[in-house]
Amino acid sequence: MLKGGRELLWAFVVGVFITVLYGGVVYFSRGIPAASDLFGHGLGILGFILMMLTETLYSLRKRTRSASWGKMSTWLQFHIFMGLVGPYMVLLHTSWKFNGLAGATTLLTLIIVVSGFIGRYIYTRIPRTMEGLEIEGTLSESALRQARQLMALWHTVHIPIGMALFISAFVHIGAALYYATLLK
């Protein structure tokens, strides 16, 4: 299932590709691309779309167990991959400036990514079928019960921070559109 870390490898490969592309833009433009430039906006928009897709599609699949949209383990890998690539693109969009609402949104993004790594670690401690369903009644029941309790606790932290992140991001987008576009 997730023990192989294929989604982490692909996120790393795509991250390297994006870094090389970003480095090329920095080299040829002789400076860090501004968040308001075409390239900076493109990174921010695409990164945010990836983050929204990872959240909405994975959540929909998780809540509709009767749907035949593929295995939950595949969707979780998709969630992790997009949840790493999207925030990385948003980080590059910041132009390395972390003030105001955009800085708070970036901090929430960092917290949610770190929280995701913690959740992935806890998730791999719970035995599951190939479809991603938890297996009940194993040999070391107390340790696995503890992992399930940790996962439940993790959800109570991860989900509200994710909601705060998206609210903050929508406010940031609205403010950017208002101040940078509509007031020009």
C-alpha positions in Angstrom: 0.0 0.0 0.0 1.7 3.2 1.1 4.8 1.6 2.5 6.6 1.8 -0.8 6.4 5.6 -1.0 5.8 5.8 -4.7 3.8 9.0 -4.3 6.7 10.6 -2.4 9.1 9.6 -5.1 6.9 11.1 -7.8 6.3 14.3 -5.8 10.1 14.6 -5.5 10.7 14.1 -9.2 8.0 16.6 -10.1 9.4 19.0 -7.5 12.8 18.7 -9.1 11.3 19.5 -12.5 9.5 22.5 -11.1 12.7 23.7 -9.4 14.7 23.4 -12.6 12.0 25.4 -14.4 11.9 28.0 -11.6 15.7 28.2 -11.7 15.6 28.8 -15.4 13.2 31.7 -15.0 15.4 33.1 -12.2 18.4 32.8 -14.4 17.0 34.3 -17.6 15.0 37.1 -15.8 18.0 37.8 -13.5 15.8 37.8 -10.4 13.2 36.0 -8.4 9.8 36.1 -10.2 7.3 38.3 -8.5 4.1 36.7 -7.3 2.2 39.1 -9.5 4.1 38.2 -12.7 2.7 35.8 -15.2 5.0 33.0 -14.0 4.4 33.8 -10.3 0.6 33.9 -10.8 0.8 30.7 -12.9 2.6 28.9 -10.1 0.1 30.2 -7.5 -3.0 29.4 -9.5 -1.8 25.9 -10.5 -0.6 25.1 -7.0 -3.9 26.2 -5.5 -5.9 24.2 -8.0 -3.8 21.1 -7.2 -4.4 21.7 -3.5 -8.2 22.1 -4.1 -8.3 19.0 -6.2 -6.5 16.9 -3.7 -8.8 18.0 -0.9 -12.1 17.8 -2.7 -11.6 14.7 -4.9 -10.0 12.6 -2.1 -12.7 13.7 0.4 -15.5 12.9 -2.1 -14.0 9.4 -2.8 -13.5 8.8 0.9 -17.1 9.5 1.7 -18.6 7.5 -1.1 -17.5 4.0 -0.4 -20.0 2.5 -2.8 -18.5 4.4 -5.8 -16.2 2.4 -8.0 -13.7 5.3 -8.6 -10.7 3.2 -7.8 -9.0 1.9 -4.7 -8.8 4.1 -1.6 -5.0 3.5 -1.4 -4.6 4.9 -4.9 -6.7 8.0 -4.0 -4.6 8.4 -0.8 -1.4 8.3 -2.9 -3.0 11.0 -5.2 -3.9 13.1 -2.1 -0.3 12.9 -0.8 1.3 13.6 -4.2 -0.9 16.6 -5.0 -0.7 17.7 -1.4 3.1 18.0 -1.8 3.4 19.4 -5.3 0.6 22.0 -4.9 2.0 23.6 -1.8 5.5 23.6 -3.3 4.2 25.6 -6.2 2.4 28.0 -3.9 5.6 28.4 -1.9 7.5 29.4 -5.1 4.6 31.8 -5.9 5.3 33.8 -2.7 8.6 35.2 -4.2 10.0 34.4 -0.7 8.0 37.2 0.9 6.0 36.1 3.9 4.2 39.1 5.3 0.5 39.8 5.9 -2.3 37.5 5.0 -0.2 35.7 2.3 2.4 35.0 5.0 -0.2 33.5 7.3 -1.6 31.4 4.5 1.9 30.2 3.7 2.4 29.3 7.4 -0.9 27.3 7.4 0.3 25.6 4.2 3.5 24.5 5.9 1.7 23.3 9.0 -0.8 21.3 6.9 2.1 19.6 4.9 4.0 18.7 8.1 0.7 17.4 9.6 0.2 15.3 6.4 3.6 13.7 6.9 2.6 12.8 10.4 -0.8 11.5 9.3 0.9 9.4 6.6 3.2 7.8 9.2 0.3 7.0 11.5 -1.8 5.6 8.6 0.9 3.1 7.7 0.8 1.7 11.2 -2.8 0.5 10.8 -3.1 -2.7 8.9 -5.4 -2.4 5.8 -6.6 -4.5 2.9 -5.6 -3.7 -0.6 -8.7 -1.5 -0.9 -7.6 0.6 2.1 -10.1 -0.8 4.6 -8.9 -1.4 8.1 -8.3 -5.0 9.2 -9.9 -5.8 12.6 -8.7 -8.3 15.2 -4.9 -8.6 14.7 -2.3 -10.1 17.1 -1.1 -6.9 18.7 -4.6 -5.3 19.2 -3.5 -2.7 21.8 -0.8 -1.2 19.6 -3.1 -1.0 16.7 -5.9 0.4 18.8 -3.4 3.1 19.9 -2.6 3.8 16.2 -6.3 4.2 15.5 -6.7 6.6 18.4 -3.8 8.6 17.2 -5.3 8.7 13.7 -8.6 10.0 15.1 -6.7 12.7 17.1 -4.7 13.6 14.0 -7.9 14.1 12.0 -9.3 16.4 14.7 -6.2 18.7 14.1 -5.5 18.2 10.4 -9.0 18.9 9.1 -9.7 22.2 10.9 -6.2 23.5 10.0 -7.0 22.5 6.4 -10.2 24.4 6.5 -8.5 27.5 8.0 -5.9 27.2 5.2 -8.5 27.3 2.4 -10.5 30.1 4.0 -7.3 32.1 4.3 -6.4 31.2 0.7 -9.8 32.3 -0.6 -9.5 35.6 1.3 -6.0 36.1 -0.1 -7.2 35.4 -3.7 -10.1 37.8 -3.2 -7.9 40.5 -1.8 -5.3 40.0 -4.6 -8.0 40.2 -7.3 -9.5 43.3 -5.6 -6.3 45.2 -4.9 -4.1 44.1 -7.8 -6.7 43.8 -10.6 -9.9 45.7 -9.9 -8.2 48.9 -8.5 -5.9 49.3 -11.4 
